[in-house]
Amino acid sequence: MKPENQVTCRFYEELNDFLPYYQRKQEFVHRYKGTPSIKNLIESLGVPHTEIELILVNSKSVDFNYLVKNHDRISVYPIFEALDMSTELKLRPEPLRKIKFVLDCHLGKLAKYLRMAGFDTFYQNDYQDLEIALISKEKKRILLTRDRGLLKRSIIDHGHYVHHTQPKKQFQEIIIRFDLSRQLKPFTRCIHCNGKLAAVKKSDIVAQLEPHTRQYYQYFKQCQKCQHIYWQGSHYEKMQKLLDSIASFAI
């Protein structure tokens, strides 16, 4: 029987969240068979390729196609926020110039928060995994999910594993992760269908309003897609406070 090969691995920062506790924040030996690509070896350890920005093998930058060799020393780094890595090898196409999202079926509340903040966000609770992956690839949308397996699909270039489980913390995580605090455009998209909102005259929609709303509110917006009507009631004030708190925290 051919003996197993082995490599020494070290993962940095939040990539450790994907590893069992005994492998976190330290070098560890990993044994393997065959001649896997470094992408396949890393994902076999539980880390999705979409979370990785830089791989060093024996102190040299490599891409995902690199074939692992016996006794390689592998260092894996997450997406960099503040560091200029332009001189290093990138593992995926250039960052998307226009931030757009597609979310899996378990992130419905996060989708509403992102739309509320003005971000173009595809979401349906009946999307299948393959459909989501294709939308991400073909429509150039960042895939947000808590499904590690979905992020391991090879067709996905831009994706993020959402670490938090509470929707407001998920929203804050995305704002910080993609540095979006200066790109907020609150109340410009419909939280129900993602359509764009436009100001509408009260006289044009007065027949659709409840008596209380008709009496106390004068300024309205309407979704150009699903025709849902919005006004600055108590829900608006709560949403504005949430956006203000997250934006100030993220700066």
C-alpha positions as CSV (number, residue, x, y, z in Angstrom):
1,M,0.0,0.0,0.0
2,K,1.3,3.4,-1.0
3,P,2.0,5.5,2.2
4,E,0.0,8.6,2.9
5,N,1.6,12.0,2.3
6,Q,1.4,14.8,4.8
7,V,1.5,18.6,4.8
8,T,1.7,21.2,7.6
9,C,-1.2,23.7,7.6
10,R,-1.9,27.0,9.4
11,F,-5.2,28.9,9.0
12,Y,-5.5,32.6,10.1
13,E,-8.1,34.8,11.7
14,E,-11.7,33.9,11.1
15,L,-10.9,30.9,9.0
16,N,-10.3,29.1,12.2
17,D,-14.1,29.2,12.8
18,F,-14.4,26.4,10.2
19,L,-11.9,24.1,11.9
20,P,-12.3,21.7,14.9
21,Y,-11.0,23.3,18.1
22,Y,-7.8,21.2,18.1
23,Q,-6.6,22.6,14.8
24,R,-7.4,26.3,15.4
25,K,-4.7,29.0,15.6
26,Q,-1.8,26.7,15.3
27,E,0.1,24.6,12.9
28,F,-1.1,21.0,12.4
29,V,-0.2,18.0,10.3
30,H,-2.7,16.8,7.7
31,R,-2.4,13.5,6.0
32,Y,-3.8,12.9,2.5
33,K,-3.8,10.5,-0.4
34,G,-3.3,11.0,-4.1
35,T,-2.5,14.4,-5.6
36,P,-5.2,16.8,-4.7
37,S,-5.4,20.5,-5.7
38,I,-4.9,22.8,-2.8
39,K,-8.5,24.0,-3.2
40,N,-9.8,20.5,-2.7
41,L,-7.5,19.8,0.2
42,I,-8.5,23.0,2.0
43,E,-12.2,22.4,1.4
44,S,-11.8,18.8,2.7
45,L,-10.8,20.5,6.0
46,G,-14.1,22.4,6.0
47,V,-13.0,25.9,4.8
48,P,-15.0,27.2,1.7
49,H,-12.8,28.6,-1.1
50,T,-14.9,31.8,-1.1
51,E,-13.6,32.8,2.3
52,I,-9.9,32.7,1.2
53,E,-7.8,35.5,-0.2
54,L,-4.3,34.3,-0.1
55,I,-2.5,30.9,0.0
56,L,1.2,30.5,0.7
57,V,2.9,27.2,0.1
58,N,6.5,27.2,1.3
59,S,6.2,31.0,1.6
60,K,5.2,31.4,-2.1
61,S,1.7,32.5,-3.3
62,V,-0.2,29.9,-5.3
63,D,-3.6,29.6,-6.9
64,F,-6.4,27.1,-6.3
65,N,-5.0,24.8,-9.0
66,Y,-1.7,24.1,-7.3
67,L,-1.2,20.4,-6.8
68,V,-0.2,19.6,-3.2
69,K,3.2,18.0,-2.6
70,N,4.4,15.9,0.3
71,H,5.8,18.0,3.2
72,D,4.4,21.3,1.8
73,R,3.9,24.0,4.4
74,I,0.6,25.7,3.8
75,S,-0.6,29.0,5.2
76,V,-4.1,30.2,4.4
77,Y,-5.4,33.7,4.9
78,P,-9.0,35.1,4.8
79,I,-10.3,38.0,2.8
80,F,-8.3,41.1,3.6
81,E,-10.2,44.3,4.5
82,A,-7.5,46.9,5.2
83,L,-4.4,45.5,3.6
84,D,-3.4,46.2,0.0
85,M,-2.8,42.8,-1.5
86,S,-2.6,44.0,-5.1
87,T,1.0,42.7,-5.4
88,E,0.0,39.2,-4.4
89,L,-1.8,36.5,-6.4
90,K,-5.6,36.8,-6.2
91,L,-7.6,33.6,-6.1
92,R,-10.7,35.0,-7.8
93,P,-11.7,37.7,-10.3
94,E,-11.5,41.3,-9.2
95,P,-14.0,42.4,-6.5
96,L,-17.4,43.3,-7.8
97,R,-17.7,47.0,-8.4
98,K,-21.4,47.1,-7.7
99,I,-22.5,45.3,-4.6
100,K,-25.4,43.0,-5.2
101,F,-26.5,40.0,-3.1
102,V,-28.3,36.7,-3.4
103,L,-29.3,34.9,-0.2
104,D,-30.2,31.3,0.5
105,C,-33.6,30.4,1.8
106,H,-32.7,30.6,5.5
107,L,-31.8,34.3,5.5
108,G,-35.1,35.9,4.9
109,K,-34.9,38.5,7.7
110,L,-31.3,39.4,6.6
111,A,-32.7,40.0,3.1
112,K,-35.2,42.5,4.5
113,Y,-32.6,44.4,6.4
114,L,-30.3,44.6,3.3
115,R,-33.2,45.8,1.1
116,M,-34.2,48.3,3.8
117,A,-30.6,49.7,3.6
118,G,-30.9,50.0,-0.1
119,F,-28.9,47.0,-1.4
120,D,-30.1,45.0,-4.4
121,T,-30.9,41.7,-2.8
122,F,-32.3,38.6,-4.5
123,Y,-34.2,36.3,-2.1
124,Q,-36.9,33.7,-2.4
125,N,-37.6,31.0,0.2
126,D,-38.0,28.3,-2.5
127,Y,-34.6,28.8,-4.2
128,Q,-32.7,25.5,-4.7
129,D,-28.9,25.4,-4.1
130,L,-28.0,25.0,-7.7
131,E,-30.3,27.9,-8.7
132,I,-28.7,30.2,-6.1
133,A,-25.2,29.2,-7.3
134,L,-26.1,30.0,-10.9
135,I,-27.7,33.3,-10.0
136,S,-24.5,34.3,-8.1
137,K,-22.3,33.3,-11.0
138,E,-24.4,34.6,-13.9
139,K,-25.8,37.8,-12.3
140,K,-22.5,38.6,-10.5
141,R,-24.1,38.6,-7.1
142,I,-22.4,37.9,-3.8
143,L,-23.8,34.7,-2.3
144,L,-24.6,34.9,1.4
145,T,-25.3,31.7,3.2
146,R,-24.8,29.6,6.3
147,D,-24.4,26.5,4.2
148,R,-20.7,25.7,3.9
149,G,-21.4,23.1,1.3
150,L,-23.1,25.6,-1.0
151,L,-20.0,27.9,-0.8
152,K,-17.8,25.0,-1.9
153,R,-19.5,24.8,-5.4
154,S,-16.7,25.6,-7.9
155,I,-18.9,28.0,-10.0
156,I,-19.1,30.5,-7.1
157,D,-16.5,33.3,-7.2
158,H,-18.0,35.7,-4.7
159,G,-19.6,34.5,-1.5
160,H,-19.6,34.8,2.2
161,Y,-20.4,32.4,5.1
162,V,-22.6,34.3,7.5
163,H,-21.3,33.6,11.0
164,H,-24.0,35.0,13.2
165,T,-27.5,33.4,13.6
166,Q,-29.4,36.5,14.9
167,P,-30.6,38.7,11.9
168,K,-29.6,42.1,13.3
169,K,-26.1,40.8,14.0
170,Q,-26.0,39.2,10.6
171,F,-26.8,42.6,9.1
172,Q,-24.1,44.3,11.1
173,E,-21.6,41.5,10.0
174,I,-22.3,42.1,6.3
175,I,-22.1,45.9,6.6
176,I,-18.6,45.5,8.3
177,R,-17.4,42.6,6.1
178,F,-18.1,44.5,2.8
179,D,-17.4,48.0,4.2
180,L,-20.9,49.2,3.3
181,S,-21.5,51.9,6.0
182,R,-21.0,54.7,3.4
183,Q,-23.1,53.0,0.8
184,L,-26.4,52.9,2.7
185,K,-29.4,54.2,0.8
186,P,-32.2,53.7,3.3
187,F,-35.8,53.2,2.1
188,T,-35.0,53.1,-1.6
189,R,-36.0,49.4,-2.1
190,C,-39.1,47.4,-1.3
191,I,-38.4,44.9,1.6
192,H,-41.0,42.6,0.1
193,C,-39.8,42.2,-3.5
194,N,-36.6,44.2,-3.9
195,G,-38.2,46.6,-6.4
196,K,-37.2,50.3,-6.4
197,L,-39.3,52.8,-4.4
198,A,-40.5,56.2,-5.8
199,A,-42.3,59.1,-4.3
200,V,-46.0,59.1,-5.0
201,K,-48.7,61.7,-4.5
202,K,-51.1,61.0,-1.7
203,S,-54.0,61.8,-3.9
204,D,-53.0,58.9,-6.3
205,I,-53.1,56.2,-3.6
206,V,-55.5,57.7,-1.0
207,A,-58.2,55.0,-1.8
208,Q,-55.7,52.3,-0.8
209,L,-54.9,53.8,2.6
210,E,-56.4,52.9,6.0
211,P,-58.3,55.7,7.7
212,H,-55.6,56.3,10.4
213,T,-52.8,56.4,7.8
214,R,-54.9,58.7,5.5
215,Q,-55.5,61.1,8.4
216,Y,-52.0,61.5,9.9
217,Y,-49.5,60.9,7.1
218,Q,-48.8,63.1,4.0
219,Y,-45.7,61.7,2.3
220,F,-45.5,58.2,0.7
221,K,-43.4,56.0,-1.5
222,Q,-44.6,53.1,-3.6
223,C,-42.8,50.1,-5.0
224,Q,-42.6,50.3,-8.8
225,K,-42.7,46.6,-9.0
226,C,-45.3,45.2,-6.5
227,Q,-47.0,48.6,-5.7
228,H,-46.6,48.2,-2.0
229,I,-47.0,51.6,-0.2
230,Y,-44.7,53.0,2.5
231,W,-44.9,55.9,4.8
232,Q,-42.9,57.3,7.8
233,G,-44.7,55.6,10.7
234,S,-43.3,54.1,13.9
235,H,-41.8,51.2,11.8
236,Y,-39.8,53.8,9.8
237,E,-38.4,55.3,13.0
238,K,-37.3,51.9,14.4
239,M,-35.6,51.0,11.1
240,Q,-33.8,54.4,11.0
241,K,-32.5,53.9,14.5
242,L,-31.2,50.4,13.6
243,L,-29.5,51.7,10.5
244,D,-27.9,54.6,12.4
245,S,-26.6,52.4,15.1
246,I,-25.1,49.8,12.7
247,A,-23.6,52.5,10.4
248,S,-21.9,54.3,13.4
249,F,-20.6,51.0,14.7
250,A,-19.1,50.0,11.3
251,I,-17.3,53.2,10.6
